[in-house]
Amino acid sequence: MWRWDARVTNLFKRNLQPTLTYWSVFFSFGLCIAFLGPTLLDLRCQTQSSLSQITWVFFSQQFCLLIGSCLGGVFKRTLAQSLLALFASSLAISVVFAIIPVCHNVVVLAVVMAVAGLAMGCIDTLSNMQLVKIYQKDSAVFLQALHFFVGFGALLSPLIADPFLSDTNCILPNGTASVSSNLPHIRKSLVPHHPGNLTHYDLPIKGLVVTRVSYAFWIIALINLPVPIAVFFLLYKERLVPCCPTGSPPLLPADELAMETRITDKDDSSTSSSKIQVEMGHDDLFGCCQSKNFRGLPCSYFGVHITGALLLFMTDGILGEYSGFVYSYAVEEPLSVGHKRAGYLPSLFWGFITLGRLISIPVSYRMKPATMVFINVVGVLITFFLLLIFSTSVVFLFVGTASLGLFLSSTFPSVLAYTEDILQYKGCATTVLVTGAGIGEMVLQLLVGSIIHDQGSYSFLVCGTIFGAFAFTFYVFLLFFHRIHPQSQSDMDISPDKQPTIGEHGLYQS
């Protein structure tokens, strides 16, 4: 076990700067994913729009995030393309935060948030893909750390915004104060394109705007600014800056790479580790769907892609719908939790997601990704069953919320590491899984909002239980396809007493 730890530690040291850069870029992703909910009412005042109009800003961000995830694989063909795309995306996020305060029209704001969504989608796909390429079979722990940073960013941005949020209506009609005690309740009840039962609140859309939320966006823009700088330094180190021509290509062709992997360790010190990465067959979603890529592939190949994507469709969908509607569920009958007390539930949920991702970093050293996914999906299903049984208990609602955060926290990186391992880092697993997770988070949130509106608040837990059961079912199918998927010849050639070693470039060598 010590030999394994030393090997991975040495691999991490050789790829320290790229790894830290990808982690920091995911911190940008987290900053951008969580700020919109708390600030939406102040943005409504800034754009002088209605509640139903401003919630479309949510939709524009999430929809373009999905498009960005699908297209992210386009930039993976060389290291230069990947890093330039990450630099542009992280810089775009800082620019978006800086110009949001000057967007006084809801359509302009929606367009700006759409740009942010595209940048977030590229970051999501490329950061996961690059870490998988570097660490391959050892990627699980580094993916767990990657997703810890998105949770950390998602916790930080609402905390920064909170001191600048309006306590009363931030539009004063006719220059007079119009105080509403329901404002905190409205803020916590807003979810993507689902004002729900909030339309009966008469919030003014004309008058003097008194919001101070602009300062929060400018602070977040400054906090995020070191991230594109870090990506630029990595580009400069690898001699990939467009204005600085280099005599050698940043990424070798696939046929030269095949020869490169046979070079002994004594010859490996001449080239940087992050420049040489094997072309593993990753592609953008549309490139993956070309019929020429399907020739001669077993059915298990498609089964692993589909069941992995459906599993994340459910688990990330649960994450989105639970964080979006747990407050609304708590304040309704039969729990009737006070607005202020119920407001802690989303924060508790995201706090335990971040805690779970931190705990998962050392745990993934000792536990296989398949085992972690099993614990996650079973834990989610059992927690929802207990929430249904103790549906009248306020205390257990808080306990169950924390439990769900822990179990959902490491699902995405564990499923990604598991499926990539099954497919021997070939195919389109990263792109397909990221896309499936994004669709689930958007679609299930809209679906649950409609069901709650029609059937009542109790259906919130029923939907979660059904989604958890589907997630467990798709996990069982994923295990089945793993069992019948043919093992690659290269793996069968490695005997137990002949463990693979890591060369200077982070590539497995016999």
Buried (B, 14 or more C-beta within 10 A) or exposed (E): EEEEEEBBEEBBEBBEBBBBBBBBBBBBBBBBBBBBBBBBBBBBBBBBBBBEBBBBBBBBBBBBBBBBBBBBBBBBBBBBBBBBBBBBBBBBBBBBBBBBBEBEEBBBBBBBBBBBBBBBBBBBBBBBBBBBBBBBBBBBBBBBBBBBBBBBBBBBBBEBBEEBBBEEBBBBBEEEEBEBEEBBBBBBBBBBBBBBEBEEBEBBBEBEBBBEBBBBBBBBBEBBBBBBBBBBEBBEBBBBBEEEEEEEEBBBEEEEBEEBBEBEEEEBEEBBBBBBBBBBBBBBBEBBEEEEBEEEEEEBBEBBBBBBBBBBBBBBBBBBBBBBBBBBBBBBEEBEBEBEEBBBBBBBBBBBBBBBBBBBBEBBBEBBBBBBBBBBBBBBBBBBBBBBEBBEBBEBBBBBBBBBBBBBBBBBBBBBBBBBBBBBBBBBBBBBBBBBBBBBBBBBBBBBBEBBEEEEBBBBBBBBBEBBBBBBBBBEBBBBBBEEBEEEEEEEEEEEEEEBEBBBBBBBBE
